[in-house]
Amino acid sequence: MRLLFFIVLVCNQVLFGQTMENHLWKNRVLLIFTEDKNSADYQQQISLLEKENNELKDRKLVVYSFTKTDFLFNFESTWRNSSELFTKFNPKKANFKIWLIGLDGGIKLAQTTNLSTEKLFAIIDGMPMRKREMSTKNN
């Protein structure tokens, strides 16, 4: 199922300014879906993440935000048009949803509430590949 999600995501790469395939084995990906980019949940989540930009980079984590009509890569200021992705990857029409995708393309977390950076980093730091990265960095 996890790999199937990634394959579907890669098949839709034309809709992205950057291809998701480029992230496989290079980056972990956080997908944030919101009906309204001005919603309190979304603004709070982005604020939490922006404060930890160096930690995100250290963990090779990139962030995609989606609304019903647009998407944003990382914390760029310009939203890009995409009318299909929100519905395609949010079939239950949750007002707010977060997915964490690992280096292998597997879904590591899916939730409909804000994600604390502590929980996010604990999940990532518990991943075998991340443990290897940390041990290599410390040697």
PyMOL CGO cylinders between C-alpha atoms (Angstrom):
from pymol import cmd
from pymol.cgo import CYLINDER

trace = [
    CYLINDER, 0.00, 0.00, 0.00, 2.81, 2.40, 0.87, 0.3, 1, 1, 1, 1, 1, 1,
    CYLINDER, 2.81, 2.40, 0.87, 4.64, 1.81, -2.36, 0.3, 1, 1, 1, 1, 1, 1,
    CYLINDER, 4.64, 1.81, -2.36, 1.37, 2.08, -4.26, 0.3, 1, 1, 1, 1, 1, 1,
    CYLINDER, 1.37, 2.08, -4.26, 0.85, 5.56, -2.78, 0.3, 1, 1, 1, 1, 1, 1,
    CYLINDER, 0.85, 5.56, -2.78, 4.28, 6.64, -3.94, 0.3, 1, 1, 1, 1, 1, 1,
    CYLINDER, 4.28, 6.64, -3.94, 3.73, 5.21, -7.43, 0.3, 1, 1, 1, 1, 1, 1,
    CYLINDER, 3.73, 5.21, -7.43, 0.46, 7.11, -7.74, 0.3, 1, 1, 1, 1, 1, 1,
    CYLINDER, 0.46, 7.11, -7.74, 2.19, 10.24, -6.51, 0.3, 1, 1, 1, 1, 1, 1,
    CYLINDER, 2.19, 10.24, -6.51, 5.00, 9.80, -9.03, 0.3, 1, 1, 1, 1, 1, 1,
    CYLINDER, 5.00, 9.80, -9.03, 2.47, 9.26, -11.85, 0.3, 1, 1, 1, 1, 1, 1,
    CYLINDER, 2.47, 9.26, -11.85, 1.09, 12.69, -11.05, 0.3, 1, 1, 1, 1, 1, 1,
    CYLINDER, 1.09, 12.69, -11.05, 4.48, 14.36, -11.17, 0.3, 1, 1, 1, 1, 1, 1,
    CYLINDER, 4.48, 14.36, -11.17, 3.47, 16.53, -14.12, 0.3, 1, 1, 1, 1, 1, 1,
    CYLINDER, 3.47, 16.53, -14.12, 1.23, 18.45, -11.73, 0.3, 1, 1, 1, 1, 1, 1,
    CYLINDER, 1.23, 18.45, -11.73, 4.20, 19.26, -9.50, 0.3, 1, 1, 1, 1, 1, 1,
    CYLINDER, 4.20, 19.26, -9.50, 6.78, 21.91, -10.29, 0.3, 1, 1, 1, 1, 1, 1,
    CYLINDER, 6.78, 21.91, -10.29, 9.29, 19.43, -8.92, 0.3, 1, 1, 1, 1, 1, 1,
    CYLINDER, 9.29, 19.43, -8.92, 8.86, 15.71, -9.35, 0.3, 1, 1, 1, 1, 1, 1,
    CYLINDER, 8.86, 15.71, -9.35, 8.23, 13.57, -6.31, 0.3, 1, 1, 1, 1, 1, 1,
    CYLINDER, 8.23, 13.57, -6.31, 10.40, 10.92, -7.94, 0.3, 1, 1, 1, 1, 1, 1,
    CYLINDER, 10.40, 10.92, -7.94, 13.39, 13.20, -7.35, 0.3, 1, 1, 1, 1, 1, 1,
    CYLINDER, 13.39, 13.20, -7.35, 12.80, 12.86, -3.61, 0.3, 1, 1, 1, 1, 1, 1,
    CYLINDER, 12.80, 12.86, -3.61, 12.90, 9.05, -3.49, 0.3, 1, 1, 1, 1, 1, 1,
    CYLINDER, 12.90, 9.05, -3.49, 15.93, 7.94, -1.43, 0.3, 1, 1, 1, 1, 1, 1,
    CYLINDER, 15.93, 7.94, -1.43, 17.05, 11.59, -1.15, 0.3, 1, 1, 1, 1, 1, 1,
    CYLINDER, 17.05, 11.59, -1.15, 14.41, 13.35, 0.95, 0.3, 1, 1, 1, 1, 1, 1,
    CYLINDER, 14.41, 13.35, 0.95, 11.71, 12.63, 3.44, 0.3, 1, 1, 1, 1, 1, 1,
    CYLINDER, 11.71, 12.63, 3.44, 8.52, 14.44, 2.47, 0.3, 1, 1, 1, 1, 1, 1,
    CYLINDER, 8.52, 14.44, 2.47, 5.86, 16.06, 4.65, 0.3, 1, 1, 1, 1, 1, 1,
    CYLINDER, 5.86, 16.06, 4.65, 2.54, 16.59, 2.84, 0.3, 1, 1, 1, 1, 1, 1,
    CYLINDER, 2.54, 16.59, 2.84, 0.14, 19.06, 4.42, 0.3, 1, 1, 1, 1, 1, 1,
    CYLINDER, 0.14, 19.06, 4.42, -3.41, 19.30, 3.09, 0.3, 1, 1, 1, 1, 1, 1,
    CYLINDER, -3.41, 19.30, 3.09, -5.63, 22.22, 4.10, 0.3, 1, 1, 1, 1, 1, 1,
    CYLINDER, -5.63, 22.22, 4.10, -8.90, 23.54, 2.73, 0.3, 1, 1, 1, 1, 1, 1,
    CYLINDER, -8.90, 23.54, 2.73, -7.83, 27.08, 3.59, 0.3, 1, 1, 1, 1, 1, 1,
    CYLINDER, -7.83, 27.08, 3.59, -4.23, 28.33, 3.71, 0.3, 1, 1, 1, 1, 1, 1,
    CYLINDER, -4.23, 28.33, 3.71, -5.41, 30.99, 6.18, 0.3, 1, 1, 1, 1, 1, 1,
    CYLINDER, -5.41, 30.99, 6.18, -6.85, 28.44, 8.62, 0.3, 1, 1, 1, 1, 1, 1,
    CYLINDER, -6.85, 28.44, 8.62, -5.51, 28.46, 12.18, 0.3, 1, 1, 1, 1, 1, 1,
    CYLINDER, -5.51, 28.46, 12.18, -4.42, 24.81, 11.95, 0.3, 1, 1, 1, 1, 1, 1,
    CYLINDER, -4.42, 24.81, 11.95, -2.42, 25.36, 8.79, 0.3, 1, 1, 1, 1, 1, 1,
    CYLINDER, -2.42, 25.36, 8.79, -0.85, 28.63, 9.93, 0.3, 1, 1, 1, 1, 1, 1,
    CYLINDER, -0.85, 28.63, 9.93, 0.14, 27.07, 13.27, 0.3, 1, 1, 1, 1, 1, 1,
    CYLINDER, 0.14, 27.07, 13.27, 1.67, 24.03, 11.54, 0.3, 1, 1, 1, 1, 1, 1,
    CYLINDER, 1.67, 24.03, 11.54, 3.70, 26.13, 9.13, 0.3, 1, 1, 1, 1, 1, 1,
    CYLINDER, 3.70, 26.13, 9.13, 4.86, 28.40, 11.93, 0.3, 1, 1, 1, 1, 1, 1,
    CYLINDER, 4.86, 28.40, 11.93, 6.11, 25.39, 13.92, 0.3, 1, 1, 1, 1, 1, 1,
    CYLINDER, 6.11, 25.39, 13.92, 7.98, 24.02, 10.91, 0.3, 1, 1, 1, 1, 1, 1,
    CYLINDER, 7.98, 24.02, 10.91, 9.52, 27.31, 9.76, 0.3, 1, 1, 1, 1, 1, 1,
    CYLINDER, 9.52, 27.31, 9.76, 11.11, 27.78, 13.18, 0.3, 1, 1, 1, 1, 1, 1,
    CYLINDER, 11.11, 27.78, 13.18, 12.92, 24.46, 12.74, 0.3, 1, 1, 1, 1, 1, 1,
    CYLINDER, 12.92, 24.46, 12.74, 14.24, 24.97, 9.21, 0.3, 1, 1, 1, 1, 1, 1,
    CYLINDER, 14.24, 24.97, 9.21, 17.78, 23.81, 10.11, 0.3, 1, 1, 1, 1, 1, 1,
    CYLINDER, 17.78, 23.81, 10.11, 16.39, 20.69, 11.79, 0.3, 1, 1, 1, 1, 1, 1,
    CYLINDER, 16.39, 20.69, 11.79, 14.28, 19.96, 8.70, 0.3, 1, 1, 1, 1, 1, 1,
    CYLINDER, 14.28, 19.96, 8.70, 17.34, 20.26, 6.47, 0.3, 1, 1, 1, 1, 1, 1,
    CYLINDER, 17.34, 20.26, 6.47, 19.38, 18.05, 8.79, 0.3, 1, 1, 1, 1, 1, 1,
    CYLINDER, 19.38, 18.05, 8.79, 16.70, 15.37, 8.50, 0.3, 1, 1, 1, 1, 1, 1,
    CYLINDER, 16.70, 15.37, 8.50, 16.41, 15.80, 4.71, 0.3, 1, 1, 1, 1, 1, 1,
    CYLINDER, 16.41, 15.80, 4.71, 12.77, 16.79, 5.07, 0.3, 1, 1, 1, 1, 1, 1,
    CYLINDER, 12.77, 16.79, 5.07, 10.92, 18.79, 2.41, 0.3, 1, 1, 1, 1, 1, 1,
    CYLINDER, 10.92, 18.79, 2.41, 7.42, 20.14, 2.84, 0.3, 1, 1, 1, 1, 1, 1,
    CYLINDER, 7.42, 20.14, 2.84, 4.58, 20.31, 0.31, 0.3, 1, 1, 1, 1, 1, 1,
    CYLINDER, 4.58, 20.31, 0.31, 1.40, 22.18, 1.23, 0.3, 1, 1, 1, 1, 1, 1,
    CYLINDER, 1.40, 22.18, 1.23, -1.85, 21.69, -0.70, 0.3, 1, 1, 1, 1, 1, 1,
    CYLINDER, -1.85, 21.69, -0.70, -5.18, 23.50, -0.90, 0.3, 1, 1, 1, 1, 1, 1,
    CYLINDER, -5.18, 23.50, -0.90, -8.08, 22.60, -3.18, 0.3, 1, 1, 1, 1, 1, 1,
    CYLINDER, -8.08, 22.60, -3.18, -6.53, 24.68, -5.97, 0.3, 1, 1, 1, 1, 1, 1,
    CYLINDER, -6.53, 24.68, -5.97, -2.84, 25.25, -5.18, 0.3, 1, 1, 1, 1, 1, 1,
    CYLINDER, -2.84, 25.25, -5.18, 0.34, 23.75, -3.82, 0.3, 1, 1, 1, 1, 1, 1,
    CYLINDER, 0.34, 23.75, -3.82, 3.47, 25.18, -2.25, 0.3, 1, 1, 1, 1, 1, 1,
    CYLINDER, 3.47, 25.18, -2.25, 6.95, 23.66, -2.02, 0.3, 1, 1, 1, 1, 1, 1,
    CYLINDER, 6.95, 23.66, -2.02, 8.72, 24.18, 1.29, 0.3, 1, 1, 1, 1, 1, 1,
    CYLINDER, 8.72, 24.18, 1.29, 8.16, 27.75, 2.42, 0.3, 1, 1, 1, 1, 1, 1,
    CYLINDER, 8.16, 27.75, 2.42, 8.24, 29.53, -0.91, 0.3, 1, 1, 1, 1, 1, 1,
    CYLINDER, 8.24, 29.53, -0.91, 6.07, 32.60, -1.22, 0.3, 1, 1, 1, 1, 1, 1,
    CYLINDER, 6.07, 32.60, -1.22, 4.36, 31.64, -4.49, 0.3, 1, 1, 1, 1, 1, 1,
    CYLINDER, 4.36, 31.64, -4.49, 1.62, 29.03, -4.61, 0.3, 1, 1, 1, 1, 1, 1,
    CYLINDER, 1.62, 29.03, -4.61, 1.33, 26.99, -7.83, 0.3, 1, 1, 1, 1, 1, 1,
    CYLINDER, 1.33, 26.99, -7.83, -1.85, 25.81, -9.49, 0.3, 1, 1, 1, 1, 1, 1,
    CYLINDER, -1.85, 25.81, -9.49, -2.97, 22.23, -8.87, 0.3, 1, 1, 1, 1, 1, 1,
    CYLINDER, -2.97, 22.23, -8.87, -6.66, 21.45, -8.71, 0.3, 1, 1, 1, 1, 1, 1,
    CYLINDER, -6.66, 21.45, -8.71, -6.44, 17.64, -8.55, 0.3, 1, 1, 1, 1, 1, 1,
    CYLINDER, -6.44, 17.64, -8.55, -3.93, 16.80, -5.84, 0.3, 1, 1, 1, 1, 1, 1,
    CYLINDER, -3.93, 16.80, -5.84, -5.93, 17.88, -2.79, 0.3, 1, 1, 1, 1, 1, 1,
    CYLINDER, -5.93, 17.88, -2.79, -8.90, 15.70, -3.75, 0.3, 1, 1, 1, 1, 1, 1,
    CYLINDER, -8.90, 15.70, -3.75, -6.81, 12.80, -5.03, 0.3, 1, 1, 1, 1, 1, 1,
    CYLINDER, -6.81, 12.80, -5.03, -4.78, 12.42, -1.83, 0.3, 1, 1, 1, 1, 1, 1,
    CYLINDER, -4.78, 12.42, -1.83, -7.48, 13.58, 0.57, 0.3, 1, 1, 1, 1, 1, 1,
    CYLINDER, -7.48, 13.58, 0.57, -10.44, 11.41, -0.46, 0.3, 1, 1, 1, 1, 1, 1,
    CYLINDER, -10.44, 11.41, -0.46, -12.23, 11.70, 2.88, 0.3, 1, 1, 1, 1, 1, 1,
    CYLINDER, -12.23, 11.70, 2.88, -12.18, 15.49, 2.48, 0.3, 1, 1, 1, 1, 1, 1,
    CYLINDER, -12.18, 15.49, 2.48, -10.45, 16.19, 5.79, 0.3, 1, 1, 1, 1, 1, 1,
    CYLINDER, -10.45, 16.19, 5.79, -10.12, 19.93, 6.42, 0.3, 1, 1, 1, 1, 1, 1,
    CYLINDER, -10.12, 19.93, 6.42, -6.55, 19.36, 7.55, 0.3, 1, 1, 1, 1, 1, 1,
    CYLINDER, -6.55, 19.36, 7.55, -4.32, 16.35, 7.00, 0.3, 1, 1, 1, 1, 1, 1,
    CYLINDER, -4.32, 16.35, 7.00, -0.61, 15.55, 7.30, 0.3, 1, 1, 1, 1, 1, 1,
    CYLINDER, -0.61, 15.55, 7.30, 1.37, 12.68, 5.79, 0.3, 1, 1, 1, 1, 1, 1,
    CYLINDER, 1.37, 12.68, 5.79, 5.02, 11.89, 6.45, 0.3, 1, 1, 1, 1, 1, 1,
    CYLINDER, 5.02, 11.89, 6.45, 6.70, 9.96, 3.64, 0.3, 1, 1, 1, 1, 1, 1,
    CYLINDER, 6.70, 9.96, 3.64, 10.03, 8.25, 4.30, 0.3, 1, 1, 1, 1, 1, 1,
    CYLINDER, 10.03, 8.25, 4.30, 13.08, 8.05, 2.08, 0.3, 1, 1, 1, 1, 1, 1,
    CYLINDER, 13.08, 8.05, 2.08, 11.75, 4.74, 0.76, 0.3, 1, 1, 1, 1, 1, 1,
    CYLINDER, 11.75, 4.74, 0.76, 8.44, 6.31, -0.32, 0.3, 1, 1, 1, 1, 1, 1,
    CYLINDER, 8.44, 6.31, -0.32, 6.45, 4.64, 2.45, 0.3, 1, 1, 1, 1, 1, 1,
    CYLINDER, 6.45, 4.64, 2.45, 3.86, 6.44, 4.57, 0.3, 1, 1, 1, 1, 1, 1,
    CYLINDER, 3.86, 6.44, 4.57, 5.31, 6.79, 8.07, 0.3, 1, 1, 1, 1, 1, 1,
    CYLINDER, 5.31, 6.79, 8.07, 2.53, 8.92, 9.58, 0.3, 1, 1, 1, 1, 1, 1,
    CYLINDER, 2.53, 8.92, 9.58, -0.93, 10.14, 8.66, 0.3, 1, 1, 1, 1, 1, 1,
    CYLINDER, -0.93, 10.14, 8.66, -2.97, 12.37, 10.95, 0.3, 1, 1, 1, 1, 1, 1,
    CYLINDER, -2.97, 12.37, 10.95, -5.64, 15.08, 10.84, 0.3, 1, 1, 1, 1, 1, 1,
    CYLINDER, -5.64, 15.08, 10.84, -4.30, 17.29, 13.62, 0.3, 1, 1, 1, 1, 1, 1,
    CYLINDER, -4.30, 17.29, 13.62, -1.25, 19.49, 13.97, 0.3, 1, 1, 1, 1, 1, 1,
    CYLINDER, -1.25, 19.49, 13.97, 2.04, 17.67, 14.28, 0.3, 1, 1, 1, 1, 1, 1,
    CYLINDER, 2.04, 17.67, 14.28, 4.48, 18.87, 16.90, 0.3, 1, 1, 1, 1, 1, 1,
    CYLINDER, 4.48, 18.87, 16.90, 8.07, 19.13, 15.78, 0.3, 1, 1, 1, 1, 1, 1,
    CYLINDER, 8.07, 19.13, 15.78, 9.04, 16.98, 18.77, 0.3, 1, 1, 1, 1, 1, 1,
    CYLINDER, 9.04, 16.98, 18.77, 6.83, 14.13, 17.54, 0.3, 1, 1, 1, 1, 1, 1,
    CYLINDER, 6.83, 14.13, 17.54, 7.93, 14.65, 13.93, 0.3, 1, 1, 1, 1, 1, 1,
    CYLINDER, 7.93, 14.65, 13.93, 11.61, 14.56, 14.81, 0.3, 1, 1, 1, 1, 1, 1,
    CYLINDER, 11.61, 14.56, 14.81, 11.15, 11.58, 17.16, 0.3, 1, 1, 1, 1, 1, 1,
    CYLINDER, 11.15, 11.58, 17.16, 9.49, 9.59, 14.37, 0.3, 1, 1, 1, 1, 1, 1,
    CYLINDER, 9.49, 9.59, 14.37, 12.19, 10.50, 11.87, 0.3, 1, 1, 1, 1, 1, 1,
    CYLINDER, 12.19, 10.50, 11.87, 15.05, 9.95, 14.33, 0.3, 1, 1, 1, 1, 1, 1,
    CYLINDER, 15.05, 9.95, 14.33, 13.64, 6.50, 15.10, 0.3, 1, 1, 1, 1, 1, 1,
    CYLINDER, 13.64, 6.50, 15.10, 13.85, 5.42, 11.46, 0.3, 1, 1, 1, 1, 1, 1,
    CYLINDER, 13.85, 5.42, 11.46, 16.68, 2.99, 10.66, 0.3, 1, 1, 1, 1, 1, 1,
    CYLINDER, 16.68, 2.99, 10.66, 18.07, 5.11, 7.82, 0.3, 1, 1, 1, 1, 1, 1,
    CYLINDER, 18.07, 5.11, 7.82, 18.08, 8.21, 10.03, 0.3, 1, 1, 1, 1, 1, 1,
    CYLINDER, 18.08, 8.21, 10.03, 19.89, 6.32, 12.78, 0.3, 1, 1, 1, 1, 1, 1,
    CYLINDER, 19.89, 6.32, 12.78, 22.50, 5.35, 10.22, 0.3, 1, 1, 1, 1, 1, 1,
    CYLINDER, 22.50, 5.35, 10.22, 22.79, 8.99, 9.08, 0.3, 1, 1, 1, 1, 1, 1,
    CYLINDER, 22.79, 8.99, 9.08, 23.29, 10.15, 12.66, 0.3, 1, 1, 1, 1, 1, 1,
    CYLINDER, 23.29, 10.15, 12.66, 25.90, 7.50, 13.47, 0.3, 1, 1, 1, 1, 1, 1,
    CYLINDER, 25.90, 7.50, 13.47, 27.82, 8.29, 10.27, 0.3, 1, 1, 1, 1, 1, 1,
    CYLINDER, 27.82, 8.29, 10.27, 27.69, 12.01, 11.04, 0.3, 1, 1, 1, 1, 1, 1,
    CYLINDER, 27.69, 12.01, 11.04, 29.03, 11.44, 14.57, 0.3, 1, 1, 1, 1, 1, 1,
    CYLINDER, 29.03, 11.44, 14.57, 31.97, 9.34, 13.38, 0.3, 1, 1, 1, 1, 1, 1,
]
cmd.load_cgo(trace, "trace")
